[in-house]
Amino acid sequence: MDNKNRAAYEWIALRCQSGETSAFEDLVAVMERPLLYYAASLTGNQDSGLDVLQEVWIKVLRDIRKLKDPGSLRSWLYAITHGIAVDRIRRNASRERAEQVELEDFQEAEEPSFAEEDAAAIHQALSRIGLRHREVLVLYFLQDLSIAEIAEVVGCSEGTVKSRMHYAKRAMKGILSGGIYGNAK
């Protein structure tokens, strides 16, 4: 994120912290759609995403004054959304299923790339990969967070984020090409 955008988010955070009445409305106007997309991507459906987002806004209203670095507002919001979504997933599914991760040896390989023309197929493929892989792709490519910010949001090291991205891209490529992960049309 560039310094201009960071400053804009910092300004909104400072206004919210000072109790300015329109500041929270501005925050919701700017962040509701990206946070809803992220929440729905993690939970697997729009309705659950809306439930998560409702909890996010309640927590933000309650805790915005505790935000020590107003410039980190975006990653703080994504971290809250991530935490609430994961809690919801754990409540709705067995812990084993929510925690399931492919365990493969990490190998350096050429990173697959995706054409932008087929956004619908990419969004559908995203819904077919595991949570930990889906969340890093959504945060990196669709929400424009850095590797460091993603590591902070999901609570792991930057190396783990890079590894998850590698396997997520590989899974997406398999799905989109109709390979071992499924048949894409």
N, C-alpha and C positions, 0 to 999 in steps of 0.2 A: 504494500500500500504506500502511495506517495505521501510526502509530508503535508501536502495541501489537504488530502482526505483525512489524514491522521489528526490534523489541527481541527478540522470540522467536527470529527467525532469527539475530540477532547472538549471542544466548546459546548457541544450538546451535553456531555457528561457533567461539566462544571455547572451548567444551567440547571440540570436535574438535581445536582447536589445542593445547590443554593435554594431549591424549592420553587423555582420559577414554574408557574402553572402550565404554560404552553410547552415547556421543554420536553416533558414526557410524551406529549402528543407528537412532537417533532421526532423524537427517538423512535416511537412506534411507526411513524410514517416512513422513516428511512430504513428501519431494520425488520419490520414485520415480514415482508415477503421473503427475504433471504433466510431468516431464521425459520420460517414455516417450511420452506423447501428443505432445509437441513433436517429439521425435526421429522418431516414426513419421509425423507430419505432414510433416516435411521430407523424409524418405527415401521416403515413399510406401507403406510397409508395416510391419506390426508386427514381423516378423522382423528387418528391418534396424534398426528402432528399438531393439529389444532388444540388438542387437550394439553399436549406438552407446552405449546406456546402460551397457553393461558397460565400455566404454572410458572413459566419463565417470567412473564410480565409481573406476576405477583411477587416473585422473589426479587426481581429488579427494583420494583417500587420499594420493597422493604430494605434492600441492601445497597442501593446505589451510593449512599453516603459513605459506605465502607470501602468503596473502590479507591485504592491508594494512588493509582496512576491513571488519571482520566484519559490519557492517550491510548491506553490499552482497552478502551471500552469495547471495541468489536470483538477482540479475542475473549474478553470477559463474558460477553453475551453468548458467544459460541460455546464457551466452557460450561456456562450454566445450562444452556440448551442440551449440550451433550450429556451432562450429569443427569438431568431430569429424564431425557429420552432413554438412557441406559437403565435407570431405575425402573422405568415403565416396562421396558423389555424384560428385565429380570423378573418383574412381578407377573408378567403375562406368559412367560416361557420358562422352561427349566433353566437353571443356572448353566448347566452343561451346554445347552443349545445356544444361549446368549454369549457364552464364552468361547464357543467353538472357533478354532483358528486352524487353518491349514499349516501343518508343520513340514516344511520342505527346506532343503539346504539352499541357502542364498547363493545365487550365482550371478555374476555380472553378465548381463546380456543386453543386446540392443533393445531399447525401450520401444514398445509398439506405439504407434500414433493413430489417432482417430480423425477422420474427416468430419468437419462441422456440418456437412449437408444432412446427415442422418441423425439429428438430435433425438427424435422419438425412439429410434433403435437403441441409442446410447442410454437414454433414461430407462428404457425397459431392461436393458442389460444390467444397469446399476442395481435394479431391484432384485436381480438374481444372484448377486455375489454377497458374501458374508458381510456382516455389520462392520467389522474392523477394517475391512478393505474398502467398503463403500464409503465410510465416513471420511477416510483420508482423501479419496478422489473428489468427493463433493467439496470438502473444505479447500483443497488445493486448486482444482480446476474451475469450480463453479462459484466458490466464495472468495477466491483469490487470497487465501491465507498463506503465509510462508511456512516452510518446514518447521521452523522454530515455534511459530504460533500454533501450528497443528499439534506439535508435541506437547505444548502447554495445555491445549484444549482436551486432548484425549489422555493425557497423563502418562506419557511414555517418552523414551529418548528419541532424538532426531534420527538416529540410525534405525530404530524400529519403524518410525514413520516412513523412511526411505524404503525399507524392506517391504512394508505393507503396500506401498505404492507400486513397487515392482511387481509383486504378486497380483495386485488388483488389476494392473494394466494387462498382465498376462491373462488373467481370467476374463477380463472384458474382451480382449482380442479373441479368445477361444469362443466366447458366446457369440460375438458378432460375426465370426467367420463360420459358425456352425460346427466348431470343433468339439473337443472332449467335454466342454462345459455345457453344451446344449446346441440346439438347432435354432439359429436366428433366421428370421425371414425378412 
